[in-house]
Amino acid sequence: MTKKATRLYPLPAREIPAEAIYEDLELPPKERQDPSRPYVVINMVSSVDGKAAIEGKASGIGDRIDRRAMRNLRSKADAVMIGANTLRAEKVSLGLDQSGPQPLAIILTETGDIPLESKLVGFERQQVLVVAPQRAAERISGRARVLAAPTTPSGGIDLGKVLSILRADYSVAALLVEGGPVLSHALISQCLADALCLTLAPKLIGGPSDQAPTILKGQLLSAEDCSSLKLLSIYLAGSELFLRYSLSPTGVASR
Amino acid sequence: MTKKATRLYPLPAREIPAEAIYEDLELPPKERQDPSRPYVVINMVSSVDGKAAIEGKASGIGDRIDRRAMRNLRSKADAVMIGANTLRAEKVSLGLDQSGPQPLAIILTETGDIPLESKLVGFERQQVLVVAPQRAAERISGRARVLAAPTTPSGGIDLGKVLSILRADYSVAALLVEGGPVLSHALISQCLADALCLTLAPKLIGGPSDQAPTILKGQLLSAEDCSSLKLLSIYLAGSELFLRYSLSPTGVASR
């Protein structure tokens, strides 16, 4: 890859090789070391009209440079997490392209219905942890390491408690979450996400929401949710934008 | 307003007063004078998760600087167009804040059901043109000037022919379209839009698509539609981004 990119913000702007997007990022940021849970970065791609997938698949939206930026983010994280829907929708890799140490791959599932062997590329060379409620754990038993997840009164996975366990027992200080929209929404609505990296691909997709969903799926976010963003950095490659924001409760700006 | 903004792209970056966003824009661009139809700019605002309205209203998404940028765009256009759904959803102004010459306000309606008097702010001091099929024209008669629109075989307004009439008979060389999502999608899918200005507000909205729609409403866009974007400029004010793109058929880059 010989393309160029520009880090437009913070100023001053400077040209970099396109493969260096997010390469200088430090996760977790020095000032955000928190012993109680990992620093959580959500990374997603969308079209300019806000669509994060076409018929369930995100892979056609970003380009080669987005793929590389995603790999750079993964290389900064201790673990990379996705929800089971995302794994069922298409073949995914949660690792780095090069050999060497890989982040822990974490799959969240309520039911245990996860096609690890057929859909997780590089399944053999990466440590995999499946987070599932006790009732679903036996469906995974023997196929991957399982974290029996604490549940909420309604029976869903308690994300806050899972993050605490990942920090305390698995040494995950920086967690990269790559969707899907249900998991990302759940983290944001519980104020469990610290940053959002959004690749804005220079295209328009259209389509109804069941065929072309947005990056978040769930109810309207309220002022108490961490839905207020502060722009941290912008990279530009061609017409593709790489936006990084911090998240905080509405009206509160934080880094 | 004493806030600052930065024009980040094209480089070099430079600081400007926040009220100057889009003030130096020339519509239509010199090299895009076309005697057959107006140069069409779509201007919309969305949250970072792609939502263009909350319960039908776009007014809560952008801030005061977005409102000013929108006024600056209007001051460059000969006419400002919206669809009737947008007018029914909330009170809108299609004019400039200051007195003096105003762009022509154009409302598109299939049915003639438009609450001009109650919803169009500044109705009295601005020329208003309602574009409606002949069958709906009598509902407007006497309330505003009416353009009896040519229709397609399926009975809808023929947007291409309407644009030609606006150029030839109303001297509209630059047309600003402020949505809603149905009208914007129709223009893009028929390759009748030249540029898209998107204000990306630093917030997350969530919610189902019927409560919080995206900027485009319609079927999936295909490679033949003008759904491929080229970034023309970026302004930044606080954490709010003002993105301007040109539109072209997929794979074709144009200015």
Interface residues (C-beta under 8 A of the other chain):
Chain A: T6 L8 Y9 L11 P12 A13 S46 V48 D49 G50 K51 A52 I54 H185 I188 S189 L196 L198 L200 P202 K203 L204 I205 G206 G207 P208 S209 Q211 A212 T214 I215 L216 K217 G218 Q219 L220 L221 D225 S227 S228 L229 K230 L231 I234 L236 G238 S239 L241 L243 Y245 L247 T250
Chain B: T6 L8 Y9 L11 P12 A13 S46 V48 D49 G50 K51 A52 I54 H185 I188 S189 L196 L198 L200 P202 K203 L204 I205 G206 G207 P208 S209 Q211 A212 T214 I215 L216 K217 G218 Q219 L220 L221 D225 S227 S228 L229 K230 L231 I234 L236 G238 S239 L241 L243 Y245 L247 T250
